[in-house]
Amino acid sequence: MYKYDNYDQAIVSERVEQFRDQTRRFISGDLTDDEFRPLRLMNGLYIQRHAPMLRVAIPYGLLSSKQLRMLAYISRKYDKGYGHFSTRQNIQFNWPALETVPDILADLATVEMHAIQTSGNCIRNTTSDQFAGIAKDEIEDPRPYCEIIRQWSTFHPEFSYLPRKFKIAVSGAKGDRAAAMVHDIGLYLVSNDEGEVGFNVFVGGGLGRTPHIGKSIRDFLEKKYLLSYLEAILRVYNRFGRRDNIYKARIKILVNEIGAEEFGRQVETEWEHIKDGILKLEQNEIDYAKSFFTSPDYDTAAVDDNSFNEIKNSNDTFSNWTKRNLYPHKIAGYHAVIISLKAPDIAPGDATDKQMDVIADLSDQYSFGEIIVTHDQNLVLPHVKQSDLFLLWQALCTQNLATPNIGLLTDMICCPGLDFCSLANAGSIPIAKQINEKFDDMDYLHDIGDLKIKMSGCMNACGHHHVGHIGILGVDKKGEEFYQLTLGGSSENDASLGDRLGPAIAKTEVADVIGKLLDVYVQLRKEDERFLETYRRVGIKPFKDNIYASN
C-alpha cells in the first residue's frame, strides 16, 4: 500500500493544526455557523441528528492492520465503541464530541490517515474493486491508478468548490465490483486489439434524486493521458454544471441534458489543449505508483495442503461459510476471506472496537497485515492460505464475524437512516432488523441464493437502493415512515436502475412484502436462475399483482 513521504506527512499534520485553530475559534464564538460549515466539511465533519459525524477517508478501501487498530482506538476513546463502514469504502464515527475532533485527526495522522475531502463539493474518495490485486479476472491492478487520482485530486485548487460532490471509481477486472457505472466518472481498465491496456471512460452515472447509468465517452484512453483527460472532464463540468439548483448540480444532469456525444466532444476539445502538458504521465511515474502495490511473499507450497478440504467435508457449518464467504485468489492455495458485518443482531456495516482489533490481529496472522473495505459494507482479508481458513473461521466465530451470508438476502447495504442522519426521511436500521428477524432460516436464504437488497433512508441514496435487486427507499408521508420498493436494479456490468413496484408500503409491512416477492420468484424461477434473472425474464407484473392484488 502507499506510504506517506515527508511531504505527505507535513501536509496532513499542518491541516490538523489548521482545523484545531478553526474549531477553537468556532467554539469561542469567533466563527459563525456559516463560516465554520465549509471548514468542517473540508475535514469530513457533519452535524447529524444527535451529534457530529466524522467520516474518515480510506483510499480505495485499503487498510493496514496498524490503521485498523487506530480506528478501533478512536472508536473506543472518542466515540461509543464502534464505527460504521460506508458504501464509499470509508468509515464513519457517529458520536464524537466537537472539541475532540482535532485530537482524532491528530491520531489519524500518526498512521497516515485523514478525513480530508470526505465531504463537501469536491472530488471524494476514489473507490475500487475489493479484490484488486488478487482477482483471477483482473486485467491490471487498478490501485496504482486510484492512488495517482488521489494525489492529483486532493487539494486540487480548481476542483475544491465544484457545483456538487464528485465521485470516481476504477475497475481493473472483467467483472465490475466497484459499481463504476453509477459514478460521476467510471474508469474500466481494458485491452485494445494491440494488447495495450488503457481506460474505457464513462461519465454521468450516479444515484440520488435523479439516478442515471454512466455513458462511455472514450472507448480507449492511453494510461499516460489519465489525469489530463480527467482534468478535461472536470473542467467542462465545473464550467457548465448548475450552481443555482442543488438538485441539478451533478454531472449526470449536464450529460443527460446535452447528451453524452456533445459532452464528450467538449471534453475532447478541452483535452486537446492540455493532453501533452504537465499532467501527462511518464512511465516512471506510473511505475512509481505501482511500486507500492507489490505482491506479498506467498507460500508456493500452500496448494499442496489437503487439510482444508478434509475439514470442509467433515464440518457442515464451516463448509457453509466457505461457500459464501470465500473468493478465489489468483494464487493457488490462497483465498480472499469476506468478513460479514451483517450479523442479524447488528446494524449493517457496523464493527465494534473489539472486532476491529481482532480483525487487525487476524490480518497480521493470516493475511500479511492487509484489510480491504468493500462498497457492500463488509471487510476482506485478501491473502489467506487455505490451510489457515479453519483456524481463522473459528476466531471469527468468537467475535460474531462469521455469518455465512455474503451475497444473500441478509447481506444488505444500509445507510444510517433516521436513527442518525439529519437528512433522512425514514429509518433504515430498524427495517434491516425487521428483515433479519423474518428471514433467519439459513437454509431458506441459501435456497433463495444471490439477492442484493439495498436500502436508503432518503433520496440521497447513500444505500444505493436504485441498483438493488430489491431496493428500499424510506419516504415521509405526513410524518409517518413509509417505504418505496424497486425491483431489478444492478450495479455490475449489466447495470440497471430498478423499476418502481407501486405505492409505498407501511413500515410494519416491509419484511412481509419482501417475503411475498420471494414467493413469486420461487414459483416462477427456472433451475439455477437468480432473482434478478427471473425478474428480467418475467417482468414486474407478477410481482406487482401479488403485492397489490387486494387493492
Beta strands, then each sheet from edge to edge (+ up, - down):
strand 1: 45-47
strand 2: 52-56
strand 3: 62-64
strand 4: 82-85
strand 5: 91-93
strand 6: 127-128
strand 7: 168-171
strand 8: 185-191
strand 9: 197-203
strand 10: 215-222
strand 11: 326-328
strand 12: 334-339
strand 13: 350-352
strand 14: 370-373
strand 15: 379-385
strand 16: 413-414
strand 17: 453-456
strand 18: 470-477
strand 19: 480-487
strand 20: 499-500
strand 21: 505-506
sheet 1: 1+ 2- 5+ 4- 13+
sheet 2: 3+ 14- 15+ 12- 11+
sheet 3: 6+ 7+ 8+ 9- 10+
sheet 4: 16+ 17+ 18+ 19- 20+
sheet 5: 16+ 17+ 18+ 19- 21+
end
